[in-house]
Each structure stands twice: as structure tokens, then as C-alpha cells.
Amino acid sequence: MEEKGRTRREGVTAGLIGATAVALWFFVADLIAGQPLYTPIALGSALQGFFGATSVASAPLTVLMYTVFHYLAFILVGLIVSAVFNAAEREPSILAGFAILFVMLELASLGLVVLVQESSVLRSIAWYQIGAANLVASISMGTYLVRAHRGIMKRVGLSIGGI
């Protein structure tokens, strides 16, 4: 039971860290571009359309709705990654396999962004900004989890090396 609590606590924390890192990344990028809150408004509008809204809510409500969705999505990802790290405590090679899967999913997500970019709201947000945001989130969440699981990288290295 203690491990489930740890997984949940770490997952929520990692998700909050990743979501905040991405929000700050886009906030700064939007400020530099001279369009504060452009990204959450654009993505929030797309999200409303995805869920069948025929008209877009006001900008503040759109930002609020998107922010709630953004944080919940990152908490879900954080819970999954935390579960992987906790499983890797028992079997370190799991983390090595997850790293390979992670790289594949990141490349696939960037490819998908590039493919749909011209026909969606994503055309107004450069693919490299989304890629950089993913990298910022991955590094911040990964750093937190590696620190929470001291010594795991050494155990993964030993596991891969077959020692």
C-alpha cells in the first residue's frame, strides 16, 4: 500500500512540475512574440472544438478550461511515469525499455504535429516550440523522478550491462 501512495504522490508532483514547466515555457515564448497567453487561447479553442463546442468561450474562460485540461493531462502522464520508476526499483531494465519507448513516442508526436500543423490550430504554433516544450517537461519531470529514486540510474546501467 505504501508503494501506491508513493507512486500517486510522485506522479501528481511530477505532473504538476511538467505542466508548470510547459506553461512557463509557452508564457515566455508568447511574451517574446508580443502575444501574451496566445498559446493557451489557441489550444483551448481547439480543445473546445474537439469536444463539439460550436462557439468558443471568452478568452479568460478558454484559458481556464485549457489550464485545467493541461494540468490533468500532465498529472496522468506523471502517474504513468512514476509507476514506471517505481516498477524499475524492482526491475531496473524496465526503465531502459521505457526510455526507448519514450524516444519513439516523442518522435511520433512531433511527426504528428508536423503532419496536422497545416490543417489545424497548430499551424500558429511552430512545431519546434512544441518539441522544445516536450523537452522542457521531460527534463523537469525526469529530474524530479531521478532525484526521488536515488541510485536508480546506476542500477539501470548495471542491469543493461548484465552485471
N, C-alpha and C positions, 0 to 999 in steps of 0.2 A: 504494500500500500504506500509505503514511503517513496518508492521509486515513481509511482504515478503522480504523487504530489510534486515531486521534484521535476518531473517531465512537464507537468502543467505550468508550474511556476517559471521554469526556464523558457518554456515555449511562449508564454504570454510576454515575458520580459524581452526575449529575442524579437518577437513580433513587433512590440512597441518600439524597440530600438531601430529595427529595419524600416518601419513605417515612418518614424520621425526623421530618419536619415534621408529617405527619399523625399519626404515633404519639404525638408530644408533645402535639399538639392534643387528641386524644381522652383521653390520660392526664390532662391538666389538667382537661378537662371532666368526666371520671369522678371525679376527686378532689373537684372542687367539688360534684358531685352526691352525694358521700359513698359512691361505689361504685367503688373502685379496680379497674382492669382489666375493668370491666363490658363495654366495647365490644369488646375483642379476644376475650373469652369468648363474647359473643353472636354475633359474626361468625364466630368459629372453630367454634362449634356449628352454625351454619347451613352453613358450608363442609363440615363433616363429613357433614351430612345430604345436601348436594348430591352428594357423592361416594359416597353409599349406605351410610354408617355407620348401623347400627341402634341403637347406643348411643353416647353422647358420652363421649369420653375425659375424664380428670381435668382440672381447671381449669389446672394448670401445663402439661400436655401440649397442651391445647387452645390456650392462649396461644402456646406454642412453634410449633405447627403453623401457626396463623394468621399469626404473625410471619414465618415463612419464606415462606409464600404471599404475604403483603403485600409483602415486600421484593422477591421475584422478579417480582411483577406490576409494581411501580414501576420496577424495572430494565428490564423490557421496554418500558414506556412511555418511559422515559428514552432508551433506544436509538433508538426511533422518532423522538422529538422531536429528538434530537441529529442523526440522519440528515437531518431536515428543515432544521435550522440549517446543517449543512454543505453541503447542496444549495443553500441560499439564499445561500451565499457566491458561488456561480457565477451564480445567477439569483435576485436578491432578491425578485422578485414571488412566488416560491414561499411565502415566509414570510407575505406578506399573505393569500394564499389559505388557508394553514394557519390563520391567526388566525380567519378567518371559519368554517372547519370546526370549529375548537376551540370557539368560542362555541356553535355549533349542537349539538355533542356534549355540552357541559356542560348546556345547557338540556334536551336529550333525557334525559340521565342523571338530572337532578333530577326530570323528569316521570315517569320510570320508577320512581324511588324513591317518589314520592308515590302512584303507581298501585298498587304492590305492598306498600306500607307496612302496610296493614291486614291482609294475609293472610300476613305473614311475620315473621321476627325483626326486621325493620327497623322495626316498629311501636314497638319500645322505644327506638329511636334517632331523634331528631327529624330531619326532612328538612333543616332549616336547619343542623343540626350537620354533616351530610354535605356540604351545599353549602359551608359555611364551610371544612371540611377540604379540599375540592377547590380552593377558592380559595387556601388557605394553601399547598398543594402546588404549584399552578400558579405562584404568585408566587415561591416559593422556587426551583423548578426553572427558571423563566423568567429570573429574575435571574441565576442562575449561568450559563446559556447565553448571555444577552446580554453578560455580562461576558467570557465566554470568546471571544465573537465581536465584539470591539470594533468599533464603526463600522457594524455590520450594520443597526441601526435607521435610521441616516441613509441608507444605501444603499437600504433598503426604501422610505423616504419619497421618495427621488429616483425610484425605479422606479415607484411609484404615481403620482407627479406627472408622469411621462413625460419627465423631464429626463435 
